[in-house]
Amino acid sequence: MTASAEQSAPQGKRWYVVVTHVNQERMAQYQLKQQGFEVYLPMVPPPPGARVRNGIAPANRPMIPRYLFVSIDLDQERWRALFSTMGVTEVIMRGTGEAARPNPIPSKFIEEIQSREVNGLVVLKHGDRQAEAALAASLPSKYRRGDKLRYTGPTADYEMIFEEMVDGNRAAVLFKLLGRDSRQIIPLPSGT
C-alpha cells in the first residue's frame, strides 16, 4: 500500500493531538466541545506544597500544558474545523501540502492516562524513590552533551539526551513527547 493510499484508507475514530495557546487549554476544550468534537484534557491536582496566593487556592492544572486530545473519524467529521477553533494553534500533522492529515496517537496512551484518574484528576506519584534509583543507576558518573540517559518510573519510560547541567543537581535534557522534541529541566538523583 502506498503512503497516499494508506492516508486515504478509512480509519474510524482515533485520537489526535491539538496544541493550544499558552493557558488556553480549557477554552480550546470548550470551543471544540461546542462544535461536537470528543475532547480529552487530562487534569492533575496542584503540586504538593502549592500555596494560597492573594486569597486564591491553587487550581487543578492540565497534565501536559498546551496539549489536549480529540477523538475523530477523519473520513466522517469535518476535522479541518480544528484549525480555526479559538485557543488552538496547531494540530500535530503528518505529510505535507494537500496530503497532510492529523497524525494519530495510540489509543493505549489515552487509556493509560484515563486509568490513572481518580475523581476526574490524573494521579501522578511524586518523589518515587524507585524511579529515582532507576535513573541514578542509568546515569554515567560524568555527563557530556549528547549522552543518552533513561528515566523509568511508574508513569513513564523515556530515553533522554543530556544537554547541560543547569545547577548542582538539575540538568537540561531532550526527549520525544507526542512526536516532538521537548527540552526539560529535571532533577538528577543525589550522589551522581
C-alpha positions in Angstrom: 0.0 0.0 0.0 1.4 3.4 -0.9 1.7 6.2 1.6 -1.1 8.2 -0.1 -3.4 5.1 -0.2 -2.6 4.5 3.4 -3.6 8.0 4.4 -6.8 7.8 2.4 -7.9 4.4 3.8 -10.8 4.6 6.3 -9.5 4.7 9.9 -12.5 5.1 12.2 -12.3 7.2 15.3 -8.8 7.8 16.5 -7.1 10.2 18.9 -5.2 13.2 17.7 -3.1 15.9 19.4 -4.2 19.5 19.4 -1.7 22.3 20.5 -3.3 25.3 22.2 -2.1 28.8 23.0 -0.5 29.2 26.4 -3.0 28.8 29.2 -5.8 28.3 26.7 -6.4 24.6 27.1 -9.8 24.9 28.8 -11.0 27.5 26.3 -10.0 25.3 23.4 -11.6 22.3 25.1 -14.9 24.2 25.5 -14.8 25.6 21.9 -14.1 22.1 20.5 -16.9 20.5 22.5 -19.3 23.3 21.3 -18.5 22.1 17.7 -19.4 18.5 18.7 -15.9 17.0 19.0 -15.0 14.5 21.7 -12.2 16.1 23.7 -10.0 14.8 26.4 -7.9 17.3 28.6 -6.2 15.3 31.4 -6.0 17.4 34.5 -3.8 16.9 37.6 -4.2 18.4 41.1 -2.0 21.3 42.2 1.6 20.3 43.1 2.3 19.3 46.7 3.1 22.3 48.8 1.3 24.8 46.4 0.3 27.8 48.5 -2.7 30.1 48.5 -1.8 33.3 46.8 -3.9 36.5 47.0 -6.6 34.5 48.7 -6.9 32.1 45.7 -6.4 28.4 46.3 -4.2 26.6 43.8 -6.3 25.2 41.0 -6.2 21.9 39.1 -4.0 22.2 36.0 -3.5 20.4 32.7 -1.3 17.4 32.9 0.5 18.3 29.7 0.4 22.1 29.3 -0.8 23.3 25.9 -1.8 19.8 24.7 -5.3 18.2 24.5 -6.6 15.3 22.6 -9.5 15.0 20.2 -11.1 11.7 19.0 -12.4 12.0 15.5 -13.0 9.9 12.4 -11.1 11.8 9.6 -13.4 10.3 7.0 -16.6 11.3 8.7 -16.1 14.5 10.6 -15.1 18.0 9.5 -11.6 17.8 11.1 -10.3 21.0 9.3 -12.5 23.0 11.7 -9.9 22.2 14.4 -7.6 24.8 12.8 -10.0 27.7 13.2 -11.0 26.9 16.7 -10.4 29.7 19.3 -7.5 28.7 21.5 -6.0 26.2 19.1 -2.6 27.0 17.5 -2.0 23.8 15.6 -2.8 20.1 15.1 0.1 17.6 15.0 0.2 16.5 11.4 1.9 14.0 9.1 2.5 14.6 5.4 2.9 17.8 3.6 0.7 20.0 1.4 -2.7 18.7 0.3 -1.9 15.2 1.6 -1.2 16.4 5.2 -3.6 14.9 7.7 -3.6 14.8 11.5 -1.2 12.2 12.9 -3.0 9.7 15.2 -1.6 8.6 18.5 -2.0 5.2 20.0 -5.3 4.9 21.9 -3.3 3.0 24.6 -1.7 6.3 25.5 -5.1 7.9 26.3 -6.3 4.7 28.1 -3.2 4.7 30.3 -3.8 8.3 31.3 -7.5 7.7 31.9 -6.7 4.6 34.0 -4.9 6.8 36.5 -7.8 9.1 37.0 -9.4 9.5 40.4 -12.5 11.8 40.6 -11.6 13.3 37.2 -7.9 14.0 38.1 -4.9 12.1 36.9 -2.9 10.9 40.0 0.8 11.1 39.5 3.3 9.8 42.0 5.8 12.4 43.2 9.1 11.7 44.7 9.1 8.0 43.7 12.3 6.6 45.2 12.3 3.6 42.9 12.2 5.8 39.8 15.0 8.0 41.2 17.1 4.9 41.9 16.4 3.6 38.3 17.5 7.0 36.9 20.6 7.1 39.1 21.6 3.6 38.0 21.3 4.5 34.3 23.4 7.7 34.5 27.2 7.8 34.0 29.3 9.5 36.6 30.3 12.3 34.3 27.9 13.8 31.7 28.7 15.1 28.3 26.4 16.8 25.8 24.7 14.0 23.7 25.0 11.3 26.4 21.9 9.1 26.4 20.0 8.8 29.7 17.0 6.7 30.6 14.2 7.6 33.0 12.0 4.8 34.2 9.1 5.4 36.6 5.5 4.4 37.3 4.1 6.8 34.7 6.9 7.0 32.1 9.8 5.3 30.4 11.8 7.9 28.4 15.1 7.8 26.6 16.6 11.3 27.0 19.7 13.1 25.7 21.8 15.1 28.1 22.2 18.7 27.1 23.8 20.5 30.0 23.9 20.9 33.8 21.7 23.8 35.0 22.9 23.8 38.5 24.4 21.4 41.0 21.6 18.8 40.8 19.5 19.7 37.8 20.1 19.0 34.1 18.6 20.1 30.8 17.6 17.1 28.7 15.9 16.4 25.4 13.3 13.7 24.8 10.4 12.9 22.5 6.9 13.8 23.8 3.9 13.3 21.5 6.2 13.1 18.4 8.1 16.3 19.2 11.4 17.1 20.8 10.9 18.5 24.3 13.6 20.3 26.3 13.0 19.9 30.1 14.9 20.7 33.2 14.9 17.6 35.5 16.4 17.0 38.9 19.1 14.4 39.0 19.3 11.9 41.8 21.7 12.9 44.6 25.2 11.3 44.6 25.6 11.3 40.8 
